[in-house]
Amino acid sequence: MAARLGAEVTIVDRDGIGGAAVLTDCVPSKTLIATADVMTTFEDAPELGVRIGEDAAHCVTGVDLARVNARVKALAAKQSEDIAEGLAKAGVTVVHGAGRLADGGATVEVVTPGDGAGKGIVEKVAADAVIIATGARPRELPSGRPDGERILTWTQLYDLDELPEDLIVVGSGVTGAEFAGAYQALGSQVTLVSSRDRVLPGEDEDAARVLEEVFQRRGMRVLSRSRAASAVREGDRVTVTLEDGRTVQGTHCLMAVGSLPNTEDLGLEAAGVERTPSGHILVDRVSRTTAAGVYAAGDCTGVLPLASVAAMQGRIAVYHALGEAVWPINLKRVSSNIFTAPEIATVGRTTFNAESDDPKFDVVKLPLDTNPRAKMLGFHDGFVKLYARPGSGTILGGVIVSPRASELIHPVSLAVDLHLTVDQVAAVFTVYPSLSGSIAEAARRLHKEEE
C-alpha cells in the first residue's frame, strides 16, 4: 500500500514473508480446523439420514494427519509466496535478516545471513519512517519446555505425522479452545486444562457455556480451576502435574499458555521507544510509538491479538506517515471470531465488556435451534444475541454462536459501524429460510422491548 502511494519501501524480514499469521498461526491453524469441520459434519451426518461407512448408526471416518499437515504447510507457503510476488510487483525491496533501530530510529541496522562462515553482514537502511511489526511467540513454562515431539507449542503441531492418541491441552483461551476442539474432531482423546472456572474466560459467558457443554458432550475432558505446574516427558508419555498435586497423563501435550511479544534486541530503548510492563510496544490510536517517525503494528503492540487489527494498525501507520487523512483505530468496532465448532463471533459492546463505561443497554438472545434453517441443517447449539442503546435503539454490539458465525457477524458489524438502529436492521429483507434471519428477528424483538 505504501508503495502504491509513492513511497520507497524496504521490508526487513527474518522469518518469512507474511510472518506468524501466514506461516505459523492464522493460515495453518484455520486450515487444520477446516479439516476438523469436515469431520464434525461427518459426525452429525447420521441425523440427516446420511450413511457413512458400513455402520449406519455410527460415523466411520478417520484422518491421515501427515497429509493434513502437508496440506497445511503447503497452503501457508503458497500464501507467503503470493504475498512476496505482490511485493515484488509493487517495487518493494525485501532484505532478509534481523533488523534493529539505530541512530535514534533514523536508520535500521540489518544483520543479514553471512557467507556460511557464521558471520552476518551488517548494513544500514535509511528511513523517514519505520513500522515495527515483529509479532509474538508462544509463551513457555520453565517447568514444561516444549521438545517439538511430545510437548508442543502451537507452532510445532504441524510437524506431527500421526494423530495424538491422548492430547492434553494446557490453556483454555482462544488458542487452547480452538486446538482442543479441532483435535477432538480429528479423533484424539482430549483433556483441556483450564486455570479458570470455565473455558474462554475472556469471552461472552453464555457463548463459553455453550462451547464447554458441546466439548463435554463430544467426549472431551474439561478440568476447570486446574492450573498446570509442570509438564514432563517420560518416553512416549507426558505427565502434566497440576498445582494441587493431581496429575494428567497423555501421549502429547500442547502448551497454549499465552504469548510474548518479540520486542527484544530491537534497539527500542536507545531510540526512545517505550514498552509496557508486559514488554509490548506502547502505541497510540494512529500506531505511533513514543519515538518520532517510529510506528508499530500487530501482536508486538498488545492492542488486540487479531490479524485484522494488525492489518488496520499497519494501514493507519502508513497513511499517517505519508501525510494522508486517517481515522484513529476504534476498537469498539472490531469483530472477532473463535474458530471452534460452533464458532463464536463478537463485535462491539457485549455483556462482557460494556459495563466498564456504558452499562445501559437492552439485550435479546435467540436460541439457534428456533431458526428454521438451523433445524434443517441439524444445528442445535448456539444463539444470536444483540445489544442496543435504550431509547434510540442504536445497535451497540452482538454475539453469534453458530457454525460459520464468522460469516454471520458481518451484518452486525456493519450495523455497529454505521450506527444503525434495530428498526433499520429489522426492516431489511432476509432470505427465508436463513440463519441470518435470526439477526433480523432479534432486532425486531428489541424494538418490541422499547415500546
VEXMARZA-743170 format. One record per residue (C-alpha): residue in one letter; z, x, y. Coordinates in steps of 0.02 Angstrom, whole numbers, padded with zeros to 5 digits, always signed. Each point is the difference from the previous one (the first is absolute). Example, Ala and Ser with C-alpha at 12.3 -4.5 7.8 and 13.67 -1.06 7.14 Angstrom:
2
A+00390+00615-00225S-00033+00069+00172
This chain:
451
M+00000+00000+00000A+00044+00140+00121A-00167+00084-00038R-00094-00162+00034L+00086-00007+00170G-00068+00172+00041A+00147+00113-00045E-00019+00165-00091V+00109-00025-00153T+00075+00122-00125I+00101-00056-00151V+00120+00122-00081D+00016-00057-00181R+00117+00074-00128D+00007-00120-00147G-00166-00093+00002I-00097-00116+00115G+00082-00171+00008G+00175+00066-00026A+00133-00082-00108A-00063-00177+00033V-00164+00041-00087L+00047+00135-00124T+00176-00038-00064D+00063-00163+00074C-00091-00160+00054V-00170+00022-00083P+00060+00063-00171S+00152-00113-00011K-00096-00158+00043T-00139+00050-00120L+00129+00016-00138I+00075-00167+00052A-00173-00080-00009T-00002+00039-00186A+00176-00068-00016D-00057-00161+00085V-00133-00022-00134M+00132+00020-00134T+00108-00131+00086T-00148-00119+00000F-00022+00028-00187E+00185-00035-00026D-00016-00168+00086A-00169-00044-00078P+00065-00103-00149E+00074-00128+00121L-00176-00032+00064G-00067-00021-00177V-00078+00172-00011R+00013+00087-00169I+00012+00190+00007G+00009+00102-00159E+00031-00075-00171D+00167-00081+00038A-00030-00160+00097A+00183-00013+00048H+00019+00174+00073C-00103+00116+00107V-00057+00151-00101T-00057+00135+00121G+00035+00180+00045V-00047+00138+00120D-00066+00177-00016L+00105+00085+00133A-00105+00158-00004R-00155-00102+00047V+00098-00100+00128N+00062+00158+00086A-00171+00082-00010R-00070-00149+00094V+00144+00005+00124K-00030+00184+00041A-00189-00021+00006L+00013-00142+00125A+00121+00098+00108A-00115+00152-00002K-00151-00108+00043Q+00092-00080+00145S+00047+00173+00064E-00181+00056-00020D-00063-00152+00097I+00119+00036+00143A-00052+00183+00004E-00182-00052+00005G+00035-00116+00146L+00089+00140+00094A-00146+00117-00027K-00125-00129+00065A+00109-00025+00155G-00002+00186+00036V+00184+00030-00038T+00049+00178-00047V+00116+00012-00150V+00105+00156-00022H+00091+00018-00166G+00172+00073+00018A+00177-00027+00065G+00021-00029+00186R+00143+00021+00122L+00018-00023+00187A-00010+00157+00107D+00000+00041+00184G+00104-00154+00041G-00121-00115-00090A-00154+00062+00092T-00068+00078-00159V+00016-00026-00187E+00027+00152-00106V-00084-00020-00169V+00034+00101-00157T-00155-00021-00107P-00014+00052-00184G-00025+00186-00021D-00127+00100-00098G+00095-00012-00162A+00116+00144+00037G+00138-00119+00052K-00020+00031+00187G-00044-00146+00111I-00112+00012+00151V+00076-00055+00164E-00107-00078+00134K+00038-00097+00157V-00081-00163+00055A+00017-00047+00183A+00037-00183+00034D+00019-00116+00149A+00090-00123-00114V+00075+00015-00174I+00038-00141-00121I+00124+00041-00138A-00026-00105-00157T+00084+00100-00138G+00070-00149-00095A+00148+00004-00118R+00044+00053-00176P+00109-00076-00137R+00185+00030+00021E+00081+00088-00147L+00178-00008-00064P+00076+00174-00024S+00072-00063-00164G-00165-00074-00059R-00141+00120+00041P-00171-00060-00060D-00086+00106-00132G-00167-00091+00008E+00010-00050-00183R+00151-00110-00034I+00087-00008+00169L-00131-00047+00128T-00034-00042+00181W-00130-00131+00042T-00127+00139+00037Q+00014+00065-00179L-00024-00162-00096Y-00189+00018-00002D+00007+00154-00112L+00071-00100-00146D-00116-00023-00149E+00110-00118-00098L+00092-00155+00056P+00189+00028+00014E+00088-00093-00139D+00163-00022+00096L-00014+00030+00187I+00153+00012+00113V-00041-00032+00183V+00135+00063+00118G-00013-00091+00166S-00038-00184+00033G-00088+00014+00167V-00185-00036+00022T-00061+00151-00099G+00123-00025-00142A-00035-00186-00013E-00189+00023+00002F-00002+00130-00138A+00133-00088-00103G-00103-00159+00001A-00162+00093-00034Y+00063+00098-00150Q+00085-00155-00070A-00169-00087+00005L-00088+00150-00076G+00117-00007-00150S+00149+00113+00035Q+00179-00058-00024V+00072+00022+00175T+00177+00020+00063L+00015-00014+00190V+00154+00085+00073S+00049-00072+00170S+00140+00068+00107R+00006-00165+00096D+00043-00177-00054R-00183-00049-00021V-00175+00070-00009L-00092+00025+00166P+00159+00005+00106G-00103+00023+00159E-00107-00155-00026D+00014-00190+00011E+00143-00055-00113D-00090-00152-00070A-00151+00106-00043A+00107+00135-00082R+00089-00132-00103V-00164-00070-00065L-00063+00172-00048E+00160+00049-00088E-00003-00161-00101V-00181+00035-00050F+00043+00179-00048Q+00141-00056-00112R-00099-00142-00077R-00135+00124-00049G+00128+00110-00089M+00048+00127+00133R+00179+00060+00002V+00065-00002+00179L+00161+00094+00036S+00068-00048+00171R+00138+00093+00093S-00039+00150-00109R-00024+00161+00097A-00074+00144-00100A+00100+00162+00003S-00116+00108-00106A-00152+00004-00113V-00009+00126-00141R-00139+00032-00124E+00048+00033-00180G-00157+00034-00100D-00108-00156+00004R+00140-00108+00071V+00074-00019+00174T+00181-00050+00035V+00042-00075+00169T+00185+00002+00038L+00066-00128+00125E+00141+00034+00121D+00116-00115-00097G-00025+00104-00157R-00123-00113-00092T-00158+00077-00070V-00177-00064-00022Q-00123+00082-00119G-00189-00005-00004T-00154+00102-00039H-00045+00023+00184C+00082-00020+00170L-00083-00037+00166M+00102+00055+00150A-00041-00120+00141V+00144+00042+00117G-00091+00006+00166S-00100+00131+00092L+00022+00145+00120P-00113+00038+00149N-00108+00155-00007T+00059+00070+00166E+00062+00173-00048D-00085+00161+00055L-00112-00087+00127G+00065+00091+00153L+00071-00162+00069E+00158+00067+00079A-00089+00141+00092A-00128-00124+00066G+00134-00122+00061V-00031-00135-00130E+00161-00091-00041R+00045-00068-00171T+00120-00136-00053P+00154+00040-00108S-00105-00048-00152G-00130+00132+00045H-00133-00121+00061I-00099+00038+00158L+00058-00103+00147V-00144-00100+00078D-00019-00139+00127R-00108-00157-00015V-00159+00095+00044S+00035+00136-00130R+00055+00134+00125T+00129+00127-00053T+00120+00084+00122A-00127+00140+00029A-00144-00025+00120G-00167-00019-00089V+00079-00013-00172Y-00009-00166-00095A+00055-00050-00175A-00048-00138-00120G+00044-00061-00173D+00145+00029-00118C+00054+00159+00090T+00056-00113+00144G+00106-00120-00102V-00062-00151+00100L-00055-00104-00150P-00061+00078-00163L-00163-00098-00006A-00177+00067-00002S-00053-00135+00124V+00135+00053+00122A-00047+00184-00019A-00181-00042+00037M+00048-00103+00152Q+00112+00139+00065G-00143+00122-00019R-00124-00112+00091I+00124-00028+00141A+00029+00187+00014V-00187+00034+00012Y-00028-00134+00132H+00148+00059+00102A-00046+00185-00012L-00179-00038+00057G+00055-00109+00145E-00058-00164-00075A+00090-00165+00027V+00128-00025-00137W+00122-00132-00060P+00168+00075-00055I+00037-00034-00182N+00091-00164-00032L+00095+00006-00163K+00042-00185+00009R-00182-00037-00046V-00012+00117-00149S-00044-00081-00166S+00051+00086-00162N-00015-00032-00185I+00092+00051-00157F-00122+00012-00146T+00107-00073-00136A-00042-00153-00107P+00020-00113+00095E-00038+00092+00161I+00115-00014+00151A-00082-00003+00171T+00090-00013+00167V-00044+00001+00185G+00098-00017+00161R+00174-00075+00010T+00085-00053-00161T+00177-00047-00048F+00028+00182-00046N-00043+00073+00171A+00009-00141+00127E+00187-00011+00027S+00011+00168+00090D-00070-00058+00167D-00068-00177-00021P+00102-00105-00121K-00075-00167+00049F-00143-00057-00112D-00054-00144-00111V-00051+00037-00178V-00089-00092-00142K-00021+00063-00178L-00123-00080-00122P+00011+00047-00185L-00165+00064-00067D+00009-00112-00153T-00026-00154+00111N-00172+00064+00051P-00141-00082-00102R-00105+00159-00010A+00151+00099-00059K+00026-00128-00139M-00181+00018-00055L+00014+00190-00004G+00167-00003-00092F+00097+00077+00145H+00183-00051-00004D+00098+00132+00095G-00001+00014+00188F-00001-00093+00164V-00070-00009+00176K+00127+00014+00141L-00039-00018+00186Y+00110+00032+00152A-00027-00083+00169R+00083-00003+00169P+00093-00163+00035G-00080-00108+00133S-00166+00090+00023G-00036+00013-00186T-00071+00175+00022I-00013+00085-00170L+00113+00153-00006G-00031+00063-00176G-00017-00040-00182V+00032+00052-00179I-00119-00035-00144V+00045+00032-00181S-00152-00028-00109P-00138+00087-00094R-00115+00077+00132A+00128-00031+00138S-00077+00150+00087E-00156-00107+00031L+00094-00160+00042I+00109+00078+00136H-00148+00031+00117P-00007-00174+00080V+00187+00011+00033S-00027+00172+00077L-00133-00073+00114A+00118-00141+00049V+00138+00123+00043D-00116+00117+00096L-00084-00140+00100H+00161-00098+00029L-00069-00155-00086T+00108-00153-00022V+00035-00093-00160D-00108-00143+00063Q-00148+00116+00026V+00016+00072-00175A+00024-00172-00076A-00156-00067+00087V-00116+00127-00082F-00093-00061-00154T+00046+00085-00164V-00095-00008-00163Y+00066-00122-00129P+00066+00057-00118S+00052+00171+00064L+00155+00108+00008S-00024+00015+00188G+00026-00188+00011S+00186+00034-00016I-00004+00096+00165A-00070-00152+00091E+00123-00114-00089A+00147+00109+00051A-00062-00009+00180R-00010-00190-00009R+00178-00009-00065L+00062+00108+00143H-00080-00123+00120K+00096-00143-00084E+00163+00094+00022E-00031+00014+00187E-00022-00188+00023
